[in-house]
Amino acid sequence: MKTKMMKIIAIAAAALMLVSGLAGCGKNEEEGKALIVGFDAEFPPYGYVAEDGSYDGFDLALAEEACNRLGWEFKAVPIDWNAKDNELQSGAINCIWNGFTYTGRENEYTWSTPYVDNSIVIVVKKDSGVSSLADLAGKTVMAQAASSAVDAVNDNEEFAASIKELVELPDYNLGFIELDQGTVDAVAADIGVAKYQVSTRGDAYVILGEPISTEQYAVGFLLGNTELRDAIDEQLKAMAEDGTMIEIAKKYEDKGLVLDNLCLCND
């Protein structure tokens, strides 16, 4: 009788350990989740290297806040923008969150809800004599390679046909060096990037009032990854609703972020 009772106790203890183990595995699996954000480290105000060498930017701050709310690990991974698709498909990153244009790419990724209205604008030297898109006829325009600015220029067929050349460079720092040197006549960029570059370079540059195009930003995930998208999308909407998104955005106003462009907050 004693031996039988000991066996029953042992079986019960083993079952309890198994249930506890399974519960623990589920918890650890949840806590072990990570959001690995691919971003361009030279794309302020959305992603950039701060003075102390850390990664900063409006989009990275949103991503980190989302992870804090979910109890996930946040990882920011600087990438070559030209290689963003390879990075996403290989699993080196699991989202692209960095002023990433949704408009025109709707079927290429699984997207969050768009959260920023953006426009592609032109920056020129103040003394260039250029005051409209028409004035750039026969001139050279720079845009970041594989960016929505390239698409915007090419999609604006009348404008694209009028200019001499569209020069694609790896990043906007190089573009503005070329503009300084007169190698290019204008830079096509997202409005936030343009505002940042102009504000940090004194009063030598102006943004033309006429945009090339308008678009929206969203977070891009591997096509079909609706589970990750849904988790992040829920947090984005919550941040917009409870005011956190605006509070985060205010920290980047001096970097060129336009608060009125936060479309998710204005819905």
MOFEN-V944293 format. One line per field, one symbol per residue. ss: DSSP state (@ for helix, = for strand, . for the rest). psi: psi as a letter, one per 40 degrees, with the letter a starting at -180 (. if undefined). A space follows every 50 residues. Layout:
ss: ???
psi: ???
This chain:
ss: .@@@@@@@@@@@@@@@@@@@@@@@@@@@@@@..======..==...===. ....==.@@@@@@@@@@@@@..======..@@@@@@@@@@....==.... =........==....==========.......@@@@...=====...@@@ @@@@@.@@@@@@..=====..@@@@@@@@@@....=====@@@@@@@@@. ....===.....=====..==....@@@@@@@@@@@@@@@@@.@@@@@@@ ..@@@...@@@......
psi: dddddddddddddddddddddddddddddddeiihhhhiheffiedhihi deeihiiddddddddddddefihhhhhhihddeddddddeedieihggfh hdheedeeihiihiehhiihihhiideeeheiddeeheihhiihhfiddd dddddgddddddidihhhididddddddddeedieihhiiddddddddde fafeiihiehidiiaiiihhihhegddddddddddddddddeeddddddd eedeeehhdeegddee.
